[in-house]
Amino acid sequence: MRWSKGHERRGMVLVMVALGLVVLMGMAALTVDVGRTTLAVQRAQSVADATAMAAALQLPNTASANTSLVDALNANNDTGSWPQLTVNTSEDVGYYGPGDTVPGYTVLGPNEYAAQVTTRADEDYVFAGIAGAGTMQVARSATAKLMSNHDALPVIFAYQQVDWEDGFVSTGSGVYIDGAIHSNSSIVIRGSHITVTGLVEYRHSLTISGSDINLLQGSAVGVIEEYPIDFTWDDFLPWDYEVGDWIITGSSYDFGHVHVNGDLTIQSSNFHGRDGIIMVEGDVTFNGSQADMQNVTIIAKGKITFNGSCQTITPYGDNPARMVLWSASKAIVFNGSGPDTEGAIFAPNGGIVFHGADASVHNGSLIALEVTMRGGHYRIVGTEDPSTVLKNVQLVQ
């Protein structure tokens, strides 16, 4: 049987229609898979943004940052969400602090922290897989930066900048420090049953040795910071009256604003001092125990030494409780146990040393070149007001 030319033309049309349908179906399949990929990329980016923001808000506590990151990821992977995204916290997450270079961004400044997160999705193509395209793999990253005004006063601040000198040392057990610690060099914490509620920030090294040591806000490498307060001798001028070397043997005294042009020695036990600012050119020595100084600020160019136990001192107005300008490793020394003090203890050129810190309580900040706590069972409650700490988190990549 011979085919006519009409039959041949109809056969060619059928072939072309069939080929056209294949092309159209392929384009439709490609459109579907491209659309799915676009949606997956958009979702991976939005979840990367959300998890990076959640993590950054908890910095510099990386453990809390990881927890918040995972919580945000799980919330975004609720039932029915497509695609399901993953984050490997050991490979897909980076945390950075002051002085660190954030990949693809910049060097972080003081009080700046960043979280960099990559979210991933592995999904099969709907149609493209037939053509051997395999699995759709999506990865998107985001970087969020935390900035804090850091106005809150640390409970312990050590200005020492020499790397081989420890700024803060605590060697006792049963310690509770309610606030942040900052050292421009190193920090050493040894003992057991120790809690620090604020951030522990150091520049050179952190040594922790013992059991049940809880740093509730974690630790972080920081930068050199200046003293958070700046009282000077001249801030307390003028005085109302002046004496020479002064030895007090009585049981009480109302001080007023006095200048001691020499040393001040308090010999009595159970001494009660009241209401005043004492400016001392030399040293101050408490030889008796149970000294009680209410509404009294002591400013000394020498050193202040408490040889007795259980001193109680509250500051005059908004002034520090004690300030020593002496350049020595032991500018303010507590040799007795159980002091109960308030206000900022400030030794800008020397150290604050508690030899017998057992059962001591200090409501205020210890601010010095170096701070050393040798006894245990002490409690320090800072003057920080959490409401004054402002945190700002923003996406930077």
Sequence and secondary structure as in RCSB ss.txt:
>XXXX:A:sequence
MRWSKGHERRGMVLVMVALGLVVLMGMAALTVDVGRTTLAVQRAQSVADATAMAAALQLPNTASANTSLVDALNA
NNDTGSWPQLTVNTSEDVGYYGPGDTVPGYTVLGPNEYAAQVTTRADEDYVFAGIAGAGTMQVARSATAKLMSNH
DALPVIFAYQQVDWEDGFVSTGSGVYIDGAIHSNSSIVIRGSHITVTGLVEYRHSLTISGSDINLLQGSAVGVIE
EYPIDFTWDDFLPWDYEVGDWIITGSSYDFGHVHVNGDLTIQSSNFHGRDGIIMVEGDVTFNGSQADMQNVTIIA
KGKITFNGSCQTITPYGDNPARMVLWSASKAIVFNGSGPDTEGAIFAPNGGIVFHGADASVHNGSLIALEVTMRG
GHYRIVGTEDPSTVLKNVQLVQ
>XXXX:A:secstr
    HHHHHHHHHHHHHHHHHHHHHHHHHHHHHHHHHHHHHHHHHHHHHHHHHHHHTTTT HHHHHHHHHHHHHH
HT TT SS  B  TTTSEEEE TT B TTS B  TTEEEEEEEEEEEEE SSGGGGT  EEEEEEEEEEEEEE  
 S  SEEE    TTSEEEEE  SSEEEES EEESSEEEEEEEEEEE S EEESSEEEEEEEEEEETT EEE    
  S    GGGG   SEEESSEEE SSEEEEEEEEESS EEE  TT EEEEEEEEESS EEE SSS EEEEEEEEE
SS EEE SS  EE  STTS SEEE   SS SEEE SS  EEES EEEEEEEEEESS TT EEES EEEEEEEE S
SS EEE    GGG  EEEEE  
